[in-house]
Amino acid sequence: MQPSHGGPTGAGGDPQGSGRRAPGPRSLLLAEVAQATRRLADAGVPSPRFDAEELAAYVHGVKRGELHTVKDSDFDARYWEAIARREAREPLQHITGRAFFRYLELQVGPGVFVPRPETESVVGWAIDAVRAMDVVEPVVVDLCAGSGAIALAIAQEVPRSTVHAVELSEDALVWTRKNAAGSRVTVHAGDALRALPELDGQVDLVISNPPYIPLTEWEYVSPEARDHDPQMALFSGEDGLDTIRGIERTAHRLLRPGGLVVVEHADTQGGQVPWIFSEESGWADAADHPDLNNRPRFATARKALP
């Protein structure tokens, strides 16, 4: 029997007749992704290949690992519109309208801070700490909640917890409420520095990813953050620590004796933040912790026992 393809070398052009098929022509979409990757790299995008693939998956309604399944006839020219937006340094998450955080998929967009991967290690520490507490139904407060990523992750992974999310910005609250809809998280509109007096002395853990960038470092902030994240979520005084100082006071008021506070900070502030939670202010065991890249990322402290 003569082979239907490949002549005498065997099916699919395999000279050894082993049954392996020669690679076919590259799909149009994968070729476009490669071109888009080069464009994003030239624009200074930090993760050009990932972003090019993520946008292709978003536009075509598939997962990143399924891009090869998109037929050439189904290629959507809107992909290049999305690439142009990312090329201009609009955040990937604003283009897709979604951000992934631990086990969550969140809705995000203009007016709310996009959650970052480094915050996942902060939340992981907090979840482990809450689980280790000898408390049946722990009470957790997330200050400067933004998208609600921290509060929702804790509520999801510590099912018996009662979680409160506090956010001041009306623009950000739109996204907090969207993401928290149907969850066990209670959203509060208000200033983190005056939050929830009705819970004074009753909270087991206070956590926050506050603004912490010094005003003097504005020009060094990436375009994605500087031009698209809300300013009030980024900057906090000349040294970047004004909000953290206020959170120290709020946390001490809210926590029960022995309760914990967890605060994210810049990797350049590791030597400063633990000192804010001093013994003189009623704290114990203040310490700093690294992120997955071994850079100082968050500080923790325990409210001293009476």
C-alpha positions as a Markdown table, in Angstrom:
| # | Residue | x | y | z |
|---|---|---|---|---|
| 1 | Met | 0.0 | 0.0 | 0.0 |
| 2 | Gln | 1.3 | 3.4 | -1.0 |
| 3 | Pro | 1.2 | 6.1 | 1.7 |
| 4 | Ser | -1.3 | 8.8 | 1.1 |
| 5 | His | 1.2 | 11.5 | 2.2 |
| 6 | Gly | 4.9 | 11.9 | 2.4 |
| 7 | Gly | 6.0 | 9.5 | -0.4 |
| 8 | Pro | 8.3 | 6.6 | 0.3 |
| 9 | Thr | 9.7 | 8.3 | 3.4 |
| 10 | Gly | 6.6 | 7.4 | 5.4 |
| 11 | Ala | 3.6 | 9.1 | 6.7 |
| 12 | Gly | 4.0 | 12.8 | 7.5 |
| 13 | Gly | 7.5 | 12.9 | 6.1 |
| 14 | Asp | 9.1 | 10.7 | 8.8 |
| 15 | Pro | 12.2 | 9.2 | 7.1 |
| 16 | Gln | 12.4 | 6.4 | 9.7 |
| 17 | Gly | 8.8 | 5.5 | 9.5 |
| 18 | Ser | 8.5 | 5.9 | 13.3 |
| 19 | Gly | 5.0 | 7.4 | 13.1 |
| 20 | Arg | 6.2 | 10.9 | 14.3 |
| 21 | Arg | 4.7 | 13.7 | 12.3 |
| 22 | Ala | 6.8 | 16.5 | 11.0 |
| 23 | Pro | 5.9 | 19.9 | 12.5 |
| 24 | Gly | 3.2 | 21.7 | 10.6 |
| 25 | Pro | 3.2 | 25.4 | 9.7 |
| 26 | Arg | 3.1 | 27.7 | 12.6 |
| 27 | Ser | -0.4 | 29.1 | 13.4 |
| 28 | Leu | -1.1 | 32.8 | 12.6 |
| 29 | Leu | -1.8 | 33.6 | 16.2 |
| 30 | Leu | 1.5 | 32.2 | 17.5 |
| 31 | Ala | 3.3 | 34.1 | 14.9 |
| 32 | Glu | 1.5 | 37.3 | 15.9 |
| 33 | Val | 2.3 | 36.6 | 19.6 |
| 34 | Ala | 6.0 | 36.4 | 18.7 |
| 35 | Gln | 5.8 | 39.7 | 16.9 |
| 36 | Ala | 3.8 | 41.3 | 19.8 |
| 37 | Thr | 6.4 | 40.1 | 22.3 |
| 38 | Arg | 9.1 | 41.9 | 20.4 |
| 39 | Arg | 7.0 | 45.1 | 20.4 |
| 40 | Leu | 6.3 | 44.9 | 24.1 |
| 41 | Ala | 10.0 | 44.3 | 24.8 |
| 42 | Asp | 11.0 | 47.3 | 22.8 |
| 43 | Ala | 8.5 | 49.4 | 24.8 |
| 44 | Gly | 10.1 | 48.3 | 28.1 |
| 45 | Val | 7.3 | 46.1 | 29.3 |
| 46 | Pro | 8.8 | 43.9 | 32.1 |
| 47 | Ser | 7.2 | 40.6 | 31.0 |
| 48 | Pro | 6.6 | 40.9 | 27.3 |
| 49 | Arg | 6.1 | 37.2 | 26.4 |
| 50 | Phe | 3.7 | 36.6 | 29.2 |
| 51 | Asp | 1.7 | 39.8 | 28.5 |
| 52 | Ala | 1.5 | 39.0 | 24.8 |
| 53 | Glu | 0.2 | 35.5 | 25.4 |
| 54 | Glu | -2.2 | 36.7 | 28.2 |
| 55 | Leu | -3.7 | 39.3 | 25.9 |
| 56 | Ala | -4.0 | 36.8 | 23.0 |
| 57 | Ala | -5.8 | 34.4 | 25.4 |
| 58 | Tyr | -8.1 | 37.1 | 26.6 |
| 59 | Val | -9.0 | 38.4 | 23.2 |
| 60 | His | -9.6 | 34.9 | 21.8 |
| 61 | Gly | -11.4 | 33.5 | 24.8 |
| 62 | Val | -9.0 | 30.6 | 25.5 |
| 63 | Lys | -6.3 | 29.8 | 28.1 |
| 64 | Arg | -2.7 | 30.6 | 27.5 |
| 65 | Gly | -1.9 | 26.9 | 27.0 |
| 66 | Glu | -4.6 | 26.7 | 24.3 |
| 67 | Leu | -3.3 | 29.4 | 22.0 |
| 68 | His | -2.2 | 26.8 | 19.4 |
| 69 | Thr | -5.8 | 25.7 | 19.1 |
| 70 | Val | -7.0 | 29.0 | 17.7 |
| 71 | Lys | -7.7 | 28.6 | 13.9 |
| 72 | Asp | -6.1 | 31.1 | 11.5 |
| 73 | Ser | -9.6 | 32.0 | 10.4 |
| 74 | Asp | -10.5 | 32.9 | 14.0 |
| 75 | Phe | -7.7 | 35.4 | 14.5 |
| 76 | Asp | -9.2 | 38.6 | 16.0 |
| 77 | Ala | -7.5 | 41.8 | 14.9 |
| 78 | Arg | -8.6 | 43.4 | 18.2 |
| 79 | Tyr | -5.5 | 41.7 | 19.5 |
| 80 | Trp | -3.4 | 44.4 | 18.1 |
| 81 | Glu | -5.5 | 47.1 | 19.7 |
| 82 | Ala | -4.8 | 45.4 | 23.1 |
| 83 | Ile | -1.1 | 45.2 | 22.3 |
| 84 | Ala | -1.0 | 48.9 | 21.4 |
| 85 | Arg | -2.6 | 49.7 | 24.8 |
| 86 | Arg | 0.0 | 47.6 | 26.6 |
| 87 | Glu | 2.8 | 49.0 | 24.5 |
| 88 | Ala | 1.7 | 52.4 | 25.9 |
| 89 | Arg | 2.2 | 50.9 | 29.4 |
| 90 | Glu | -1.4 | 50.6 | 30.3 |
| 91 | Pro | -1.6 | 47.9 | 32.9 |
| 92 | Leu | -2.3 | 44.4 | 31.6 |
| 93 | Gln | -5.0 | 44.0 | 34.2 |
| 94 | His | -6.8 | 47.2 | 33.1 |
| 95 | Ile | -7.0 | 45.8 | 29.5 |
| 96 | Thr | -8.3 | 42.4 | 30.5 |
| 97 | Gly | -10.3 | 43.8 | 33.5 |
| 98 | Arg | -9.1 | 41.0 | 35.8 |
| 99 | Ala | -6.3 | 40.3 | 38.2 |
| 100 | Phe | -5.3 | 37.0 | 39.7 |
| 101 | Phe | -4.4 | 36.8 | 43.4 |
| 102 | Arg | -3.7 | 33.5 | 45.2 |
| 103 | Tyr | -6.8 | 31.5 | 44.3 |
| 104 | Leu | -8.9 | 34.5 | 43.3 |
| 105 | Glu | -9.8 | 36.2 | 40.0 |
| 106 | Leu | -10.7 | 39.8 | 40.8 |
| 107 | Gln | -12.3 | 42.6 | 38.8 |
| 108 | Val | -10.0 | 45.6 | 38.5 |
| 109 | Gly | -9.8 | 48.8 | 36.4 |
| 110 | Pro | -9.2 | 52.6 | 36.7 |
| 111 | Gly | -9.6 | 53.9 | 40.2 |
| 112 | Val | -8.3 | 50.9 | 42.1 |
| 113 | Phe | -4.8 | 49.6 | 42.9 |
| 114 | Val | -3.9 | 46.5 | 41.0 |
| 115 | Pro | -2.8 | 43.7 | 43.5 |
| 116 | Arg | 0.8 | 42.6 | 43.1 |
| 117 | Pro | 2.3 | 39.1 | 43.4 |
| 118 | Glu | 4.5 | 40.2 | 46.2 |
| 119 | Thr | 1.5 | 40.8 | 48.4 |
| 120 | Glu | 0.6 | 37.1 | 48.2 |
| 121 | Ser | 3.5 | 36.2 | 50.5 |
| 122 | Val | 2.2 | 38.8 | 53.0 |
| 123 | Val | -1.3 | 37.3 | 53.0 |
| 124 | Gly | 0.2 | 33.8 | 53.2 |
| 125 | Trp | 1.9 | 34.7 | 56.5 |
| 126 | Ala | -1.3 | 36.2 | 57.8 |
| 127 | Ile | -3.4 | 33.2 | 56.9 |
| 128 | Asp | -0.9 | 30.9 | 58.6 |
| 129 | Ala | -0.9 | 33.1 | 61.7 |
| 130 | Val | -4.7 | 33.2 | 61.9 |
| 131 | Arg | -5.0 | 29.4 | 61.5 |
| 132 | Ala | -2.5 | 29.0 | 64.3 |
| 133 | Met | -4.6 | 31.1 | 66.7 |
| 134 | Asp | -6.6 | 29.4 | 69.5 |
| 135 | Val | -9.7 | 31.2 | 68.3 |
| 136 | Val | -12.8 | 29.5 | 66.9 |
| 137 | Glu | -14.0 | 32.5 | 64.8 |
| 138 | Pro | -11.1 | 34.9 | 64.3 |
| 139 | Val | -11.9 | 38.6 | 63.4 |
| 140 | Val | -9.7 | 40.1 | 60.7 |
| 141 | Val | -9.6 | 43.7 | 59.5 |
| 142 | Asp | -8.1 | 44.7 | 56.2 |
| 143 | Leu | -7.2 | 48.4 | 56.1 |
| 144 | Cys | -6.8 | 50.2 | 52.7 |
| 145 | Ala | -8.6 | 47.3 | 51.1 |
| 146 | Gly | -8.6 | 48.5 | 47.5 |
| 147 | Ser | -9.8 | 45.7 | 45.3 |
| 148 | Gly | -10.5 | 43.5 | 48.3 |
| 149 | Ala | -7.8 | 41.0 | 47.4 |
| 150 | Ile | -6.4 | 40.6 | 50.9 |
| 151 | Ala | -9.8 | 40.4 | 52.7 |
| 152 | Leu | -11.2 | 38.0 | 50.1 |
| 153 | Ala | -8.2 | 35.7 | 50.2 |
| 154 | Ile | -8.3 | 35.5 | 54.0 |
| 155 | Ala | -12.1 | 34.9 | 54.0 |
| 156 | Gln | -11.7 | 32.1 | 51.4 |
| 157 | Glu | -8.8 | 30.4 | 53.0 |
| 158 | Val | -9.9 | 30.8 | 56.7 |
| 159 | Pro | -13.6 | 29.8 | 56.3 |
| 160 | Arg | -14.5 | 30.5 | 60.0 |
| 161 | Ser | -13.1 | 34.0 | 60.0 |
| 162 | Thr | -15.1 | 37.2 | 60.1 |
| 163 | Val | -13.4 | 39.7 | 57.7 |
| 164 | His | -13.9 | 43.4 | 57.4 |
| 165 | Ala | -12.5 | 45.5 | 54.5 |
| 166 | Val | -12.0 | 49.3 | 55.0 |
| 167 | Glu | -11.5 | 51.6 | 52.0 |
| 168 | Leu | -11.7 | 55.4 | 51.8 |
| 169 | Ser | -11.7 | 56.1 | 48.0 |
| 170 | Glu | -15.1 | 56.1 | 46.4 |
| 171 | Asp | -13.6 | 55.1 | 43.1 |
| 172 | Ala | -11.8 | 52.1 | 44.7 |
| 173 | Leu | -14.9 | 51.1 | 46.7 |
| 174 | Val | -16.7 | 50.4 | 43.4 |
| 175 | Trp | -14.3 | 47.6 | 42.8 |
| 176 | Thr | -14.2 | 46.5 | 46.4 |
| 177 | Arg | -17.9 | 46.0 | 46.4 |
| 178 | Lys | -18.0 | 44.3 | 43.1 |
| 179 | Asn | -15.4 | 41.7 | 44.2 |
| 180 | Ala | -16.9 | 41.2 | 47.6 |
| 181 | Ala | -20.5 | 40.7 | 46.4 |
| 182 | Gly | -21.7 | 37.4 | 47.6 |
| 183 | Ser | -18.7 | 36.8 | 49.8 |
| 184 | Arg | -18.4 | 36.8 | 53.6 |
| 185 | Val | -16.4 | 40.0 | 53.6 |
| 186 | Thr | -18.1 | 43.1 | 55.0 |
| 187 | Val | -17.0 | 46.3 | 53.2 |
| 188 | His | -16.8 | 49.6 | 55.1 |
| 189 | Ala | -16.4 | 53.0 | 53.5 |
| 190 | Gly | -14.1 | 55.0 | 55.7 |
| 191 | Asp | -10.7 | 56.2 | 56.7 |
| 192 | Ala | -8.3 | 53.5 | 57.8 |
| 193 | Leu | -7.0 | 55.7 | 60.6 |
| 194 | Arg | -10.4 | 56.1 | 62.2 |
| 195 | Ala | -11.9 | 52.8 | 61.2 |
| 196 | Leu | -14.4 | 50.6 | 63.1 |
| 197 | Pro | -14.4 | 52.0 | 66.7 |
| 198 | Glu | -17.1 | 49.5 | 67.5 |
| 199 | Leu | -14.5 | 46.7 | 67.2 |
| 200 | Asp | -12.0 | 48.3 | 69.5 |
| 201 | Gly | -10.1 | 45.5 | 71.5 |
| 202 | Gln | -11.9 | 42.7 | 69.7 |
| 203 | Val | -9.9 | 42.1 | 66.5 |
| 204 | Asp | -7.5 | 39.1 | 66.2 |
| 205 | Leu | -5.5 | 40.3 | 63.2 |
| 206 | Val | -5.1 | 43.7 | 61.4 |
| 207 | Ile | -3.5 | 43.6 | 57.9 |
| 208 | Ser | -2.8 | 46.3 | 55.4 |
| 209 | Asn | -1.1 | 47.0 | 52.1 |
| 210 | Pro | -1.0 | 50.8 | 52.5 |
| 211 | Pro | 0.5 | 53.5 | 50.4 |
| 212 | Tyr | 4.2 | 53.6 | 51.2 |
| 213 | Ile | 6.2 | 55.2 | 48.4 |
| 214 | Pro | 8.0 | 58.4 | 49.3 |
| 215 | Leu | 6.9 | 61.5 | 47.4 |
| 216 | Thr | 10.5 | 62.0 | 46.5 |
| 217 | Glu | 10.5 | 58.8 | 44.4 |
| 218 | Trp | 7.7 | 59.7 | 42.1 |
| 219 | Glu | 9.9 | 59.7 | 39.0 |
| 220 | Tyr | 11.2 | 56.2 | 39.7 |
| 221 | Val | 7.8 | 54.6 | 39.8 |
| 222 | Ser | 6.9 | 52.4 | 36.8 |
| 223 | Pro | 4.5 | 54.0 | 34.3 |
| 224 | Glu | 1.9 | 51.3 | 35.0 |
| 225 | Ala | 1.7 | 52.4 | 38.6 |
| 226 | Arg | 2.5 | 56.1 | 38.4 |
| 227 | Asp | 0.1 | 56.8 | 35.5 |
| 228 | His | -2.7 | 54.4 | 36.3 |
| 229 | Asp | -2.9 | 53.3 | 39.9 |
| 230 | Pro | -4.6 | 55.9 | 42.2 |
| 231 | Gln | -2.1 | 58.3 | 43.7 |
| 232 | Met | -3.6 | 57.9 | 47.2 |
| 233 | Ala | -2.8 | 54.2 | 47.0 |
| 234 | Leu | 0.9 | 54.8 | 46.2 |
| 235 | Phe | 2.4 | 57.8 | 48.0 |
| 236 | Ser | 2.5 | 58.6 | 51.7 |
| 237 | Gly | 4.6 | 61.6 | 52.8 |
| 238 | Glu | 8.3 | 62.5 | 52.4 |
| 239 | Asp | 9.5 | 59.1 | 53.7 |
| 240 | Gly | 6.6 | 57.0 | 52.6 |
| 241 | Leu | 5.7 | 56.0 | 56.2 |
| 242 | Asp | 2.9 | 58.5 | 57.2 |
| 243 | Thr | 0.1 | 56.0 | 56.6 |
| 244 | Ile | 1.9 | 53.2 | 58.3 |
| 245 | Arg | 2.4 | 55.3 | 61.4 |
| 246 | Gly | -1.4 | 55.9 | 61.4 |
| 247 | Ile | -2.1 | 52.2 | 60.9 |
| 248 | Glu | 0.1 | 51.5 | 63.9 |
| 249 | Arg | -2.3 | 53.5 | 66.1 |
| 250 | Thr | -5.4 | 52.1 | 64.5 |
| 251 | Ala | -4.2 | 48.5 | 64.9 |
| 252 | His | -3.3 | 49.0 | 68.5 |
| 253 | Arg | -6.8 | 50.3 | 69.2 |
| 254 | Leu | -8.6 | 47.5 | 67.3 |
| 255 | Leu | -6.5 | 44.5 | 68.4 |
| 256 | Arg | -7.1 | 42.4 | 71.5 |
| 257 | Pro | -4.1 | 41.8 | 73.7 |
| 258 | Gly | -2.0 | 39.3 | 71.9 |
| 259 | Gly | -3.5 | 40.1 | 68.5 |
| 260 | Leu | -1.3 | 40.6 | 65.4 |
| 261 | Val | -0.7 | 43.3 | 62.9 |
| 262 | Val | 0.8 | 42.7 | 59.4 |
| 263 | Val | 1.8 | 45.6 | 57.2 |
| 264 | Glu | 3.4 | 45.6 | 53.8 |
| 265 | His | 6.2 | 48.1 | 53.0 |
| 266 | Ala | 8.8 | 48.8 | 50.3 |
| 267 | Asp | 11.8 | 46.6 | 50.2 |
| 268 | Thr | 14.0 | 49.7 | 51.1 |
| 269 | Gln | 12.0 | 50.2 | 54.3 |
| 270 | Gly | 12.8 | 47.0 | 56.1 |
| 271 | Gly | 15.0 | 48.6 | 58.6 |
| 272 | Gln | 12.5 | 51.3 | 59.5 |
| 273 | Val | 9.0 | 49.8 | 59.8 |
| 274 | Pro | 9.5 | 47.4 | 62.7 |
| 275 | Trp | 10.7 | 50.4 | 64.8 |
| 276 | Ile | 7.2 | 52.0 | 64.4 |
| 277 | Phe | 5.8 | 49.1 | 66.3 |
| 278 | Ser | 7.9 | 49.7 | 69.4 |
| 279 | Glu | 7.6 | 48.3 | 72.9 |
| 280 | Glu | 7.1 | 51.9 | 74.2 |
| 281 | Ser | 3.9 | 52.0 | 72.0 |
| 282 | Gly | 2.6 | 48.8 | 73.4 |
| 283 | Trp | 3.9 | 46.2 | 71.0 |
| 284 | Ala | 6.0 | 43.0 | 71.3 |
| 285 | Asp | 7.9 | 40.8 | 68.8 |
| 286 | Ala | 8.1 | 43.3 | 66.1 |
| 287 | Ala | 9.9 | 41.8 | 63.1 |
| 288 | Asp | 10.5 | 42.1 | 59.4 |
| 289 | His | 9.9 | 39.3 | 56.8 |
| 290 | Pro | 11.2 | 38.8 | 53.2 |
| 291 | Asp | 9.2 | 38.1 | 50.1 |
| 292 | Leu | 9.8 | 35.3 | 47.7 |
| 293 | Asn | 12.7 | 37.2 | 46.2 |
| 294 | Asn | 14.3 | 37.5 | 49.7 |
| 295 | Arg | 13.7 | 41.2 | 49.9 |
| 296 | Pro | 12.3 | 42.9 | 53.0 |
| 297 | Arg | 8.5 | 43.1 | 52.3 |
| 298 | Phe | 6.4 | 43.2 | 55.4 |
| 299 | Ala | 6.5 | 43.8 | 59.1 |
| 300 | Thr | 4.6 | 42.1 | 61.9 |
| 301 | Ala | 4.0 | 42.8 | 65.6 |
| 302 | Arg | 1.9 | 41.5 | 68.5 |
| 303 | Lys | -0.1 | 43.7 | 70.8 |
| 304 | Ala | 1.5 | 43.4 | 74.2 |
| 305 | Leu | -0.3 | 41.7 | 77.0 |
| 306 | Pro | -1.4 | 43.9 | 79.9 |
